[in-house]
Amino acid sequence: MTSTGAAANETRAVRLREDGTSSGPQRGGRRSRGRRGGTTARFVLGRLVGLVATLFAASLVVFFSRFVVPGDPARFLLRGRSPSPEAIAEVTKQYGLDKPPIEQYLSWISGVVRGDFGRSLQYRDDVSSVLLARLPVTLELVALAAVIIVLFGLAAGIFASLRRGKLTDRVILMTSTALGAMPAFVIAILLIAVFAVQLGWFPSFGSGDAGWDRFMHLILPAFALGLAFVALIARVTRSSMNEQFVREHVEVATSRGLTRSSVVLRHVLRNAVGPILLVSGVLVAGLLVSSAIVEQTFGLAGMGSLLVQSVDRLDFPVVQAIVLVVVVAFVTINTIVDLIQPLIDPRIAAGSETR
């Protein structure tokens, strides 16, 4: 009986070890997937917390910067007159300028959350209404410029990388360097002189009517806004692809007899898209800032020209609203890019970028 029980116990122990060995890889796989899911969740949560903190800090800077700018909004409202102290005090109270700065900020930020940016000192209308009247032109200009940047920048960068070391590569490099060094208003003047004055292909002033007329009016401004950024995207694309061409996995794919187009699309461009996406997100968000000069040059009734006019006329509510909208757009676009990158390369979420 003793020998029989010992044999049974030994058999059960062997079976348990075999079961544990066979289920080990499955449990390991589940633990690995769980760790990856937890890492991604922490990465996303960290980016969202950073977004909220950045927006809060930006709102503080945007609002309290008004107190260090010279000029009295109340006196601006009464410009052209010789206001008495009583009149200044009445206007100050009407616009809430007599309250403590912290109370003004809390009132302002609570209104911003509801979409109420206050009243414009210049237009005597709600700031939201003033912005909505100018916003479509700026969004259309930025969207068209973004398409130009991505299409022409990627095409030039890819072509230069495929022809690296040859004459085409050097020409693209020199052209992108020259374009990147030119300010937007210089490019705008050249485009107007050639395509509007000499050739007469495109209009050079105004926003035009909706539809095709608006599109034709925005062609030159979009190229003036985007050409310098096209040069940067082209250089980043070229550099990122050249870096991938010398990687071991690309050499292995080439040695296996894969076609050049397959190697470029599946192994080079796919792994090079991370830096390109990051820079593209930053540049597209920055278009909102750069649009002011182009809108002024071409006489576009957009947010950029409104910002310049509002700064000149001390219309603080409009200036604060435009700056806050630009900051929110910039930070949000960059956060979206940060969240998309781990989908392309999961090593980013894991905190490892070794290749």
Backbone hydrogen bonds in HBPLUS format (Angstrom, degrees):
<---DONOR---> <-ACCEPTOR-->    atom                        ^
c    i                          cat <-CA-CA->   ^        H-A-AA   ^      H-
h    n   atom  resd res      DA  || num        DHA   H-A  angle D-A-AA Bond
n    s   type  num  typ     dist DA aas  dist angle  dist       angle   num
A0005-GLY N   A0001-MET O   2.91 MM   4  6.09 161.7  1.94 150.8 154.5     1
A0006-ALA N   A0002-THR O   3.01 MM   4  6.20 158.9  2.06 148.1 154.0     2
A0007-ALA N   A0003-SER O   3.02 MM   4  6.17 154.3  2.08 142.5 149.2     3
A0008-ALA N   A0004-THR O   3.01 MM   4  6.31 152.0  2.09 143.9 151.7     4
A0009-ASN N   A0005-GLY O   2.88 MM   4  6.14 160.3  1.91 150.3 155.7     5
A0010-GLU N   A0006-ALA O   2.91 MM   4  6.13 157.0  1.96 146.6 153.1     6
A0011-THR N   A0007-ALA O   2.93 MM   4  6.17 150.9  2.02 143.8 151.7     7
A0012-ARG N   A0008-ALA O   2.91 MM   4  6.22 160.3  1.95 151.9 156.8     8
A0013-ALA N   A0009-ASN O   2.95 MM   4  6.19 154.8  2.01 147.6 154.7     9
A0014-VAL N   A0010-GLU O   3.00 MM   4  6.24 155.5  2.06 146.5 152.4    10
A0015-ARG N   A0011-THR O   3.00 MM   4  6.28 158.4  2.04 149.1 155.0    11
A0016-LEU N   A0012-ARG O   2.94 MM   4  6.17 158.1  1.99 149.2 155.1    12
A0017-ARG N   A0013-ALA O   2.96 MM   4  6.22 156.8  2.01 147.4 153.4    13
A0018-GLU N   A0014-VAL O   2.88 MM   4  6.14 155.8  1.94 147.6 154.7    14
A0019-ASP N   A0015-ARG O   2.76 MM   4  6.03 159.5  1.81 152.2 158.0    15
A0020-GLY N   A0016-LEU O   2.87 MM   4  6.05 158.6  1.91 146.6 152.7    16
A0021-THR N   A0017-ARG O   2.87 MM   4  6.07 151.6  1.95 144.7 152.6    17
A0022-SER N   A0018-GLU O   2.90 MM   4  6.12 159.9  1.94 150.3 155.4    18
A0023-SER N   A0019-ASP O   2.99 MM   4  6.11 153.1  2.06 147.5 154.5    19
A0024-GLY N   A0020-GLY O   3.00 MM   4  5.84 119.9  2.38 132.9 146.4    20
A0027-ARG N   A0023-SER O   2.94 MM   4  6.20 165.3  1.96 158.5 162.4    21
A0028-GLY N   A0024-GLY O   2.76 MM   4  5.94 157.7  1.81 153.8 161.5    22
A0029-GLY N   A0025-PRO O   2.76 MM   4  5.94 150.9  1.84 142.8 150.4    23
A0030-ARG N   A0026-GLN O   2.91 MM   4  6.22 158.1  1.96 148.9 154.8    24
A0031-ARG N   A0027-ARG O   2.83 MM   4  6.07 159.4  1.88 150.5 156.4    25
A0032-SER N   A0028-GLY O   2.84 MM   4  6.03 154.9  1.90 145.2 152.6    26
A0033-ARG N   A0029-GLY O   2.89 MM   4  6.16 161.2  1.92 150.0 154.7    27
A0034-GLY N   A0030-ARG O   2.86 MM   4  6.04 153.1  1.93 145.2 153.5    28
A0035-ARG N   A0031-ARG O   2.86 MM   4  6.12 152.3  1.93 147.8 154.9    29
A0036-ARG N   A0032-SER O   2.96 MM   4  6.26 158.9  2.01 149.1 154.8    30
A0037-GLY N   A0033-ARG O   2.87 MM   4  6.10 158.4  1.92 148.2 154.3    31
A0038-GLY N   A0034-GLY O   2.90 MM   4  6.11 157.1  1.96 146.0 152.3    32
A0039-THR N   A0035-ARG O   2.87 MM   4  6.07 155.2  1.93 148.2 155.1    33
A0040-THR N   A0036-ARG O   2.96 MM   4  6.17 161.0  1.99 150.0 154.6    34
A0041-ALA N   A0037-GLY O   2.96 MM   4  6.15 158.3  2.01 146.0 152.3    35
A0042-ARG N   A0038-GLY O   2.99 MM   4  6.18 158.2  2.04 146.7 152.2    36
A0043-PHE N   A0039-THR O   2.92 MM   4  6.12 151.3  2.00 143.7 152.4    37
A0044-VAL N   A0040-THR O   2.90 MM   4  6.17 165.3  1.92 155.8 158.3    38
A0045-LEU N   A0041-ALA O   2.91 MM   4  6.04 165.8  1.93 149.5 154.1    39
A0046-GLY N   A0042-ARG O   2.87 MM   4  5.94 156.4  1.92 143.9 150.5    40
A0047-ARG N   A0043-PHE O   3.05 MM   4  6.33 155.0  2.12 147.2 153.5    41
A0048-LEU N   A0044-VAL O   2.97 MM   4  6.24 156.9  2.02 152.3 158.7    42
A0049-VAL N   A0045-LEU O   2.92 MM   4  6.12 161.4  1.95 152.2 157.2    43
A0050-GLY N   A0046-GLY O   2.95 MM   4  6.08 156.5  2.00 142.8 149.9    44
A0051-LEU N   A0047-ARG O   2.88 MM   4  6.12 143.9  2.01 140.2 150.3    45
A0052-VAL N   A0048-LEU O   3.04 MM   4  6.37 162.7  2.07 152.3 154.6    46
A0053-ALA N   A0049-VAL O   2.95 MM   4  6.18 167.7  1.97 154.1 157.8    47
A0054-THR N   A0050-GLY O   2.91 MM   4  5.97 157.6  1.96 145.0 151.3    48
A0055-LEU N   A0051-LEU O   2.99 MM   4  6.18 161.1  2.03 150.8 155.8    49
A0056-PHE N   A0052-VAL O   2.98 MM   4  6.19 156.0  2.04 149.0 155.6    50
A0057-ALA N   A0053-ALA O   2.98 MM   4  6.21 165.8  2.01 150.1 153.8    51
A0058-ALA N   A0054-THR O   2.84 MM   4  6.01 155.7  1.90 147.1 154.7    52
A0059-SER N   A0055-LEU O   2.93 MM   4  6.11 152.3  2.00 144.5 151.2    53
A0060-LEU N   A0056-PHE O   3.16 MM   4  6.48 151.7  2.24 146.8 153.8    54
A0061-VAL N   A0057-ALA O   3.07 MM   4  6.40 163.4  2.10 151.9 155.7    55
A0062-VAL N   A0058-ALA O   2.84 MM   4  6.00 168.4  1.86 155.6 159.2    56
A0063-PHE N   A0059-SER O   3.02 MM   4  6.05 163.5  2.05 144.0 148.5    57
A0064-PHE N   A0060-LEU O   2.99 MM   4  5.99 167.4  2.00 154.2 156.8    58
A0065-SER N   A0061-VAL O   3.06 MM   4  5.78 132.7  2.29 140.7 149.2    59
A0066-ARG N   A0063-PHE O   3.28 MM   3  6.06 160.4  2.32 116.5 121.3    60
A0067-PHE N   A0064-PHE O   3.17 MM   3  5.62 148.9  2.27 108.8 116.0    61
A0068-VAL N   A0065-SER O   3.17 MM   3  5.52 159.3  2.21 109.6 115.8    62
A0069-VAL N   A0066-ARG O   3.43 MM   3  5.35 158.5  2.48  97.4 103.6    63
A0076-PHE N   A0072-ASP O   3.10 MM   4  6.44 147.9  2.20 149.2 159.0    64
A0077-LEU N   A0073-PRO O   3.00 MM   4  6.33 152.5  2.08 149.8 156.1    65
A0078-LEU N   A0074-ALA O   3.25 MM   4  6.54 137.1  2.44 138.5 149.6    66
A0079-ARG N   A0076-PHE O   3.14 MM   3  4.95 155.3  2.20 111.1 108.8    67
A0081-ARG N   A0078-LEU O   3.31 MM   3  6.02 138.6  2.50 138.1 140.3    68
A0087-ALA N   A0084-SER O   3.06 MM   3  5.23 116.6  2.48 100.7 115.4    69
A0088-ILE N   A0084-SER O   3.07 MM   4  6.42 163.0  2.10 158.8 163.2    70
A0089-ALA N   A0085-PRO O   2.95 MM   4  6.08 157.9  2.00 144.1 150.4    71
A0090-GLU N   A0086-GLU O   2.94 MM   4  6.16 151.4  2.02 146.6 154.1    72
A0091-VAL N   A0087-ALA O   3.04 MM   4  6.29 164.2  2.07 153.5 156.4    73
A0092-THR N   A0088-ILE O   2.91 MM   4  6.04 160.1  1.95 149.0 155.4    74
A0093-LYS N   A0089-ALA O   2.99 MM   4  6.15 153.4  2.06 143.0 149.4    75
A0094-GLN N   A0090-GLU O   2.92 MM   4  6.12 152.6  2.00 144.4 152.6    76
A0095-TYR N   A0091-VAL O   3.12 MM   4  6.35 153.9  2.19 153.3 157.3    77
A0097-LEU N   A0092-THR O   2.75 MM   5  4.93 140.5  1.90 162.5 160.4    78
A0096-GLY N   A0093-LYS O   3.15 MM   3  4.96 160.6  2.18 101.1 106.3    79
A0104-GLN N   A0100-PRO O   2.96 MM   4  6.27 154.6  2.03 155.2 163.5    80
A0105-TYR N   A0101-PRO O   2.86 MM   4  6.11 154.5  1.93 149.2 156.1    81
A0106-LEU N   A0102-ILE O   2.96 MM   4  6.25 164.5  1.99 153.5 156.7    82
A0107-SER N   A0103-GLU O   3.03 MM   4  6.16 159.8  2.08 145.1 150.8    83
A0108-TRP N   A0104-GLN O   2.86 MM   4  6.03 153.2  1.93 144.6 152.8    84
A0109-ILE N   A0105-TYR O   2.78 MM   4  5.97 172.6  1.79 163.2 163.9    85
A0110-SER N   A0106-LEU O   3.07 MM   4  6.02 153.1  2.15 139.3 146.5    86
A0111-GLY N   A0107-SER O   3.19 MM   4  6.31 147.7  2.30 135.6 143.9    87
A0112-VAL N   A0108-TRP O   2.89 MM   4  6.20 149.6  1.98 147.3 156.7    88
A0113-VAL N   A0109-ILE O   3.07 MM   4  6.25 156.5  2.12 144.3 149.0    89
A0114-ARG N   A0111-GLY O   3.04 MM   3  5.11 126.1  2.34  95.7 110.0    90
A0116-ASP N   A0111-GLY O   2.60 MM   5  4.62 158.4  1.64 147.3 139.2    91
A0115-GLY N   A0112-VAL O   2.90 MM   3  4.81 155.0  1.96 101.9 110.1    92
A0127-VAL N   A0118-GLY O   2.92 MM   9  5.80 173.9  1.92 148.0 148.3    93
A0120-SER N   A0125-ASP O   2.70 MM   5  5.44 169.7  1.71 169.8 166.2    94
A0124-ARG N   A0120-SER O   3.01 MM   4  5.16 130.3  2.26 122.5 132.4    95
A0129-SER N   A0126-ASP O   3.13 MM   3  5.38 120.9  2.50 100.5 113.9    96
A0130-VAL N   A0126-ASP O   3.16 MM   4  6.54 156.3  2.22 149.3 156.1    97
A0131-LEU N   A0127-VAL O   2.89 MM   4  6.14 161.3  1.92 157.1 161.6    98
A0132-LEU N   A0128-SER O   2.93 MM   4  6.07 162.6  1.96 148.8 153.8    99
A0133-ALA N   A0129-SER O   3.18 MM   4  6.30 141.8  2.33 139.6 148.2   100
A0134-ARG N   A0131-LEU O   2.99 MM   3  5.24 134.1  2.21 103.0 115.7   101
A0135-LEU N   A0131-LEU O   2.77 MM   4  5.76 140.0  1.93 156.1 169.2   102
A0139-LEU N   A0135-LEU O   2.95 MM   4  6.14 168.1  1.96 166.5 170.1   103
A0140-GLU N   A0136-PRO O   2.94 MM   4  6.07 162.1  1.97 151.1 155.9   104
A0141-LEU N   A0137-VAL O   2.95 MM   4  6.12 157.5  2.00 147.0 153.7   105
A0142-VAL N   A0138-THR O   2.88 MM   4  6.06 167.0  1.90 154.9 158.2   106
A0143-ALA N   A0139-LEU O   2.86 MM   4  5.95 159.2  1.91 147.0 153.3   107
A0144-LEU N   A0140-GLU O   3.00 MM   4  6.10 164.0  2.02 146.6 150.8   108
A0145-ALA N   A0141-LEU O   2.95 MM   4  6.11 160.2  1.99 148.2 154.4   109
A0146-ALA N   A0142-VAL O   2.81 MM   4  5.96 150.3  1.90 145.2 153.7   110
A0147-VAL N   A0143-ALA O   3.05 MM   4  6.33 154.5  2.12 147.0 152.8   111
A0148-ILE N   A0144-LEU O   3.07 MM   4  6.34 160.6  2.11 147.7 152.9   112
A0149-ILE N   A0145-ALA O   2.88 MM   4  6.10 158.5  1.92 149.3 155.3   113
A0150-VAL N   A0146-ALA O   2.98 MM   4  6.15 171.6  1.98 154.0 155.4   114
A0151-LEU N   A0147-VAL O   2.96 MM   4  5.99 169.5  1.97 153.6 156.6   115
A0152-PHE N   A0148-ILE O   3.01 MM   4  5.76 153.3  2.08 143.8 150.5   116
A0153-GLY N   A0149-ILE O   2.86 MM   4  5.36 142.6  2.00 130.9 143.2   117
A0154-LEU N   A0150-VAL O   2.98 MM   4  5.74 161.5  2.01 137.0 143.0   118
A0155-ALA N   A0151-LEU O   3.02 MM   4  6.06 163.5  2.05 146.2 151.7   119
A0156-ALA N   A0152-PHE O   2.95 MM   4  5.97 166.1  1.96 146.4 150.5   120
A0157-GLY N   A0153-GLY O   2.97 MM   4  6.05 162.0  2.01 146.7 152.4   121
A0158-ILE N   A0154-LEU O   2.84 MM   4  5.92 167.7  1.86 156.1 159.5   122
A0159-PHE N   A0155-ALA O   3.00 MM   4  6.03 164.3  2.02 146.8 151.8   123
A0160-ALA N   A0156-ALA O   2.94 MM   4  6.03 157.6  1.99 144.9 151.3   124
A0161-SER N   A0157-GLY O   2.98 MM   4  6.13 153.9  2.05 144.3 151.4   125
A0162-LEU N   A0158-ILE O   2.94 MM   4  6.17 159.3  1.98 152.6 157.9   126
A0163-ARG N   A0159-PHE O   3.08 MM   4  6.22 134.6  2.29 138.0 149.7   127
A0164-ARG N   A0161-SER O   3.26 MM   3  4.83 153.3  2.34 108.3 104.6   128
A0166-LYS N   A0163-ARG O   3.04 MM   3  5.71 156.0  2.10 143.5 145.7   129
A0170-ARG N   A0166-LYS O   3.16 MM   4  6.53 159.0  2.21 153.2 158.8   130
A0171-VAL N   A0167-LEU O   2.92 MM   4  6.18 157.2  1.98 154.7 161.0   131
A0172-ILE N   A0168-THR O   3.03 MM   4  6.23 164.7  2.05 152.0 155.6   132
A0173-LEU N   A0169-ASP O   3.00 MM   4  6.20 157.1  2.05 146.8 153.7   133
A0174-MET N   A0170-ARG O   2.94 MM   4  6.14 165.3  1.96 150.2 153.6   134
A0175-THR N   A0171-VAL O   2.91 MM   4  6.05 162.1  1.94 150.6 156.1   135
A0176-SER N   A0172-ILE O   2.89 MM   4  5.98 163.9  1.92 149.2 153.8   136
A0177-THR N   A0173-LEU O   2.98 MM   4  6.11 153.0  2.05 145.9 153.4   137
A0178-ALA N   A0174-MET O   3.01 MM   4  6.23 157.9  2.06 146.4 151.9   138
A0179-LEU N   A0175-THR O   2.94 MM   4  6.18 165.1  1.96 153.5 157.5   139
A0180-GLY N   A0176-SER O   2.89 MM   4  5.91 156.3  1.95 142.9 149.9   140
A0181-ALA N   A0177-THR O   3.22 MM   4  6.35 131.0  2.48 136.2 147.0   141
A0181-ALA N   A0178-ALA O   3.25 MM   3  5.32 138.3  2.43  96.7 107.8   142
A0182-MET N   A0179-LEU O   3.18 MM   3  5.32 157.3  2.23 105.5 112.4   143
A0186-VAL N   A0183-PRO O   3.20 MM   3  5.45 129.0  2.48 101.6 114.1   144
A0187-ILE N   A0183-PRO O   3.21 MM   4  6.59 163.1  2.24 154.0 158.2   145
A0188-ALA N   A0184-ALA O   2.88 MM   4  6.10 152.6  1.96 145.9 154.5   146
A0189-ILE N   A0185-PHE O   3.00 MM   4  6.19 155.2  2.07 140.1 145.4   147
A0190-LEU N   A0186-VAL O   3.05 MM   4  6.33 163.0  2.08 151.9 156.2   148
A0191-LEU N   A0187-ILE O   2.92 MM   4  6.13 161.2  1.96 152.1 157.2   149
A0192-ILE N   A0188-ALA O   2.94 MM   4  6.14 158.8  1.99 150.1 155.9   150
A0193-ALA N   A0189-ILE O   2.92 MM   4  6.10 162.6  1.95 149.6 154.6   151
A0194-VAL N   A0190-LEU O   3.01 MM   4  6.18 156.3  2.07 149.2 154.8   152
A0195-PHE N   A0191-LEU O   2.85 MM   4  5.62 146.9  1.96 146.0 154.2   153
A0196-ALA N   A0192-ILE O   3.11 MM   4  4.83 140.3  2.28 116.7 126.5   154
A0197-VAL N   A0192-ILE O   2.87 MM   5  6.21 153.6  1.94 167.6 175.4   155
A0198-GLN N   A0193-ALA O   3.13 MM   5  6.23 150.9  2.22 135.5 143.7   156
A0199-LEU N   A0194-VAL O   2.97 MM   5  6.22 154.8  2.04 153.1 161.0   157
A0201-TRP N   A0195-PHE O   2.83 MM   6  5.60 134.6  2.03 153.7 166.5   158
A0202-PHE N   A0195-PHE O   3.37 MM   7  6.24 159.1  2.42 136.3 140.2   159
A0206-GLY N   A0298-PHE O   2.90 MM  92  6.32 146.3  2.02 154.3 164.9   160
A0214-ARG N   A0209-ASP O   2.77 MM   5  5.22 102.6  2.38 150.6 162.1   161
A0215-PHE N   A0211-GLY O   3.10 MM   4  6.46 157.5  2.16 149.7 156.5   162
A0216-MET N   A0212-TRP O   2.94 MM   4  6.24 160.4  1.98 155.3 159.3   163
A0217-HIS N   A0213-ASP O   3.08 MM   4  6.29 151.4  2.16 144.1 151.8   164
A0218-LEU N   A0214-ARG O   3.05 MM   4  6.26 131.3  2.30 142.8 155.6   165
A0218-LEU N   A0215-PHE O   3.13 MM   3  5.18 135.2  2.33  96.8 109.2   166
A0222-ALA N   A0218-LEU O   2.89 MM   4  5.84 155.1  1.95 146.4 153.5   167
A0223-PHE N   A0219-ILE O   3.06 MM   4  6.36 158.5  2.10 153.8 159.4   168
A0224-ALA N   A0220-LEU O   2.88 MM   4  6.08 160.5  1.92 154.9 161.0   169
A0225-LEU N   A0221-PRO O   2.87 MM   4  6.02 148.5  1.97 144.1 152.6   170
A0226-GLY N   A0222-ALA O   2.88 MM   4  5.94 145.3  2.00 141.9 151.6   171
A0227-LEU N   A0223-PHE O   2.94 MM   4  5.55 154.1  2.01 150.4 150.8   172
A0229-PHE N   A0226-GLY O   3.02 MM   3  5.22 119.2  2.40 102.6 118.1   173
A0230-VAL N   A0226-GLY O   2.80 MM   4  6.06 143.5  1.93 153.2 165.5   174
A0231-ALA N   A0227-LEU O   3.20 MM   4  6.53 151.9  2.28 148.3 153.4   175
A0233-ILE N   A0229-PHE O   2.97 MM   4  6.26 167.8  1.99 157.7 160.1   176
A0234-ALA N   A0230-VAL O   2.92 MM   4  6.08 156.5  1.98 150.0 156.8   177
A0235-ARG N   A0231-ALA O   3.10 MM   4  6.33 156.3  2.16 144.6 150.1   178
A0236-VAL N   A0232-LEU O   2.95 MM   4  6.19 161.7  1.98 153.6 158.8   179
A0237-THR N   A0233-ILE O   2.88 MM   4  5.97 162.7  1.91 149.4 154.5   180
A0238-ARG N   A0234-ALA O   2.98 MM   4  6.09 164.0  2.01 146.7 151.4   181
A0239-SER N   A0235-ARG O   2.96 MM   4  6.07 167.0  1.98 147.5 151.5   182
A0240-SER N   A0236-VAL O   2.90 MM   4  5.99 164.6  1.92 151.0 155.5   183
A0241-MET N   A0237-THR O   2.97 MM   4  6.07 161.3  2.01 150.4 155.4   184
A0242-ASN N   A0238-ARG O   2.93 MM   4  6.06 161.6  1.97 151.1 156.7   185
A0243-GLU N   A0239-SER O   3.05 MM   4  6.22 147.5  2.16 141.9 150.3   186
A0244-GLN N   A0240-SER O   3.24 MM   4  6.52 144.3  2.38 137.1 145.8   187
A0244-GLN N   A0241-MET O   3.05 MM   3  5.06 120.2  2.42  95.2 110.1   188
A0245-PHE N   A0241-MET O   2.97 MM   4  6.25 146.0  2.09 151.0 160.5   189
A0247-ARG N   A0244-GLN O   3.05 MM   3  5.22 164.6  2.08 111.3 115.9   190
A0251-GLU N   A0247-ARG O   3.23 MM   4  6.59 159.1  2.27 149.8 155.6   191
A0252-VAL N   A0248-GLU O   2.89 MM   4  6.15 154.3  1.96 152.9 160.3   192
A0253-ALA N   A0249-HIS O   3.01 MM   4  6.13 157.8  2.06 137.2 143.2   193
A0254-THR N   A0250-VAL O   2.93 MM   4  6.16 153.9  2.00 147.5 154.7   194
A0255-SER N   A0251-GLU O   2.92 MM   4  6.11 155.1  1.99 143.7 150.6   195
A0256-ARG N   A0252-VAL O   3.03 MM   4  6.27 132.0  2.27 143.5 155.6   196
A0257-GLY N   A0254-THR O   3.09 MM   3  5.51 161.5  2.13 111.9 116.7   197
A0263-VAL N   A0259-THR O   2.99 MM   4  6.32 158.9  2.04 153.5 159.4   198
A0264-VAL N   A0260-ARG O   2.91 MM   4  6.11 163.2  1.94 152.0 156.5   199
A0265-LEU N   A0261-SER O   2.97 MM   4  6.06 168.2  1.99 148.1 151.6   200
A0266-ARG N   A0262-SER O   2.89 MM   4  5.70 163.6  1.92 147.6 153.0   201
A0267-HIS N   A0263-VAL O   3.01 MM   4  5.22 147.4  2.12 128.5 137.4   202
A0268-VAL N   A0263-VAL O   3.07 MM   5  6.42 136.7  2.26 151.3 160.5   203
A0269-LEU N   A0264-VAL O   2.69 MM   5  5.76 173.3  1.70 167.8 169.7   204
A0272-ALA N   A0268-VAL O   2.94 MM   4  6.07 130.3  2.20 142.9 157.8   205
A0277-LEU N   A0273-VAL O   2.80 MM   4  5.87 158.4  1.84 152.4 157.4   206
A0278-LEU N   A0274-GLY O   3.03 MM   4  6.29 160.0  2.07 154.5 160.2   207
A0279-VAL N   A0275-PRO O   3.04 MM   4  6.20 171.8  2.05 151.7 153.2   208
A0280-SER N   A0276-ILE O   2.91 MM   4  5.98 156.9  1.96 146.4 153.9   209
A0281-GLY N   A0277-LEU O   2.96 MM   4  6.11 156.1  2.02 147.6 153.0   210
A0282-VAL N   A0278-LEU O   3.22 MM   4  6.51 160.7  2.26 148.3 152.7   211
A0283-LEU N   A0279-VAL O   2.94 MM   4  6.15 163.0  1.97 153.2 158.0   212
A0284-VAL N   A0280-SER O   2.90 MM   4  5.99 167.1  1.91 153.2 156.7   213
A0285-ALA N   A0281-GLY O   3.10 MM   4  6.17 160.1  2.14 143.9 149.5   214
A0286-GLY N   A0282-VAL O   2.96 MM   4  6.13 143.7  2.10 138.6 149.4   215
A0287-LEU N   A0283-LEU O   3.06 MM   4  6.33 117.3  2.47 139.7 154.8   216
A0287-LEU N   A0284-VAL O   3.21 MM   3  5.21 149.7  2.30  97.4 106.3   217
A0289-VAL N   A0286-GLY O   3.08 MM   3  5.32 129.7  2.35 101.6 114.0   218
A0290-SER N   A0286-GLY O   3.10 MM   4  6.43 160.4  2.14 151.3 156.8   219
A0291-SER N   A0287-LEU O   2.92 MM   4  5.86 129.6  2.18 145.6 156.2   220
A0295-GLU N   A0291-SER O   2.85 MM   4  5.94 163.5  1.87 158.0 162.7   221
A0296-GLN N   A0292-ALA O   3.05 MM   4  6.22 154.5  2.11 145.4 152.1   222
A0297-THR N   A0293-ILE O   2.98 MM   4  6.21 155.9  2.04 146.4 153.3   223
A0298-PHE N   A0294-VAL O   2.99 MM   4  6.20 160.5  2.03 155.0 158.7   224
A0299-GLY N   A0295-GLU O   2.91 MM   4  5.64 109.1  2.43 135.3 149.5   225
A0300-LEU N   A0295-GLU O   2.88 MM   5  4.72 152.0  1.96 136.7 142.4   226
A0306-LEU N   A0302-GLY O   3.17 MM   4  6.34 150.7  2.26 139.8 148.6   227
A0307-LEU N   A0303-MET O   2.86 MM   4  6.04 147.1  1.97 143.6 151.5   228
A0308-VAL N   A0304-GLY O   3.18 MM   4  6.55 157.8  2.23 148.3 153.0   229
A0309-GLN N   A0305-SER O   3.07 MM   4  6.29 165.1  2.09 149.5 153.1   230
A0310-SER N   A0306-LEU O   2.88 MM   4  6.00 155.8  1.94 147.3 154.4   231
A0311-VAL N   A0307-LEU O   2.95 MM   4  6.14 156.5  2.01 151.7 157.1   232
A0312-ASP N   A0308-VAL O   3.12 MM   4  6.29 159.6  2.16 146.2 151.9   233
A0313-ARG N   A0309-GLN O   3.03 MM   4  6.23 140.0  2.20 141.4 152.0   234
A0315-ASP N   A0310-SER O   2.88 MM   5  4.83 160.7  1.92 144.7 146.9   235
A0314-LEU N   A0311-VAL O   3.39 MM   3  5.14 169.5  2.40 100.8 103.2   236
A0316-PHE N   A0314-LEU O   3.02 MM   2  5.51 126.6  2.31 105.4  90.1   237
A0319-VAL N   A0315-ASP O   3.12 MM   4  6.37 164.5  2.15 154.8 159.8   238
A0320-GLN N   A0316-PHE O   2.85 MM   4  5.98 171.5  1.86 163.7 165.2   239
A0321-ALA N   A0317-PRO O   3.03 MM   4  6.14 157.2  2.08 141.3 147.7   240
A0322-ILE N   A0318-VAL O   2.94 MM   4  6.15 167.6  1.96 156.4 158.9   241
A0323-VAL N   A0319-VAL O   2.98 MM   4  6.09 171.3  1.99 155.7 158.5   242
A0324-LEU N   A0320-GLN O   2.95 MM   4  6.00 158.4  2.00 144.9 151.4   243
A0325-VAL N   A0321-ALA O   2.92 MM   4  6.10 158.6  1.96 148.5 154.4   244
A0326-VAL N   A0322-ILE O   2.94 MM   4  6.18 160.4  1.98 152.9 158.0   245
A0327-VAL N   A0323-VAL O   2.93 MM   4  6.14 160.9  1.97 149.5 154.9   246
A0328-VAL N   A0324-LEU O   2.86 MM   4  6.03 165.3  1.88 152.9 157.1   247
A0329-ALA N   A0325-VAL O   2.94 MM   4  6.12 162.9  1.97 148.0 152.8   248
A0330-PHE N   A0326-VAL O   2.87 MM   4  6.04 162.0  1.90 150.0 155.3   249
A0331-VAL N   A0327-VAL O   2.89 MM   4  6.05 175.5  1.89 158.6 159.6   250
A0332-THR N   A0328-VAL O   2.88 MM   4  5.86 160.7  1.91 147.7 154.1   251
A0333-ILE N   A0329-ALA O   2.97 MM   4  5.99 165.5  1.99 148.2 152.3   252
A0334-ASN N   A0330-PHE O   3.14 MM   4  6.31 162.9  2.17 147.2 152.1   253
A0335-THR N   A0331-VAL O   2.91 MM   4  6.10 147.7  2.02 144.9 154.2   254
A0336-ILE N   A0332-THR O   2.91 MM   4  6.18 157.0  1.96 150.8 156.8   255
A0337-VAL N   A0333-ILE O   2.98 MM   4  6.27 156.5  2.04 147.6 154.0   256
A0338-ASP N   A0334-ASN O   2.96 MM   4  6.19 153.5  2.03 141.0 148.2   257
A0339-LEU N   A0335-THR O   2.94 MM   4  6.24 145.4  2.06 145.5 155.0   258
A0340-ILE N   A0336-ILE O   2.91 MM   4  6.17 139.4  2.08 145.3 156.6   259
A0341-GLN N   A0337-VAL O   3.04 MM   4  6.19 152.6  2.12 151.6 157.5   260
A0343-LEU N   A0340-ILE O   2.94 MM   3  5.42 134.7  2.15 113.0 125.8   261
A0344-ILE N   A0341-GLN O   2.95 MM   3  5.16 131.7  2.19 103.8 117.0   262
A0345-ASP N   A0341-GLN O   2.83 MM   4  6.10 166.4  1.85 160.5 164.8   263
A0348-ILE N   A0345-ASP O   3.10 MM   3  6.04 168.1  2.12 129.7 132.1   264
A0350-ALA N   A0346-PRO O   3.28 MM   4  6.59 150.6  2.37 143.8 152.3   265
A0352-SER N   A0347-ARG O   2.77 MM   5  4.99 151.5  1.85 162.0 158.8   266
A0351-GLY N   A0348-ILE O   3.11 MM   3  5.12 154.3  2.18 100.0 108.0   267
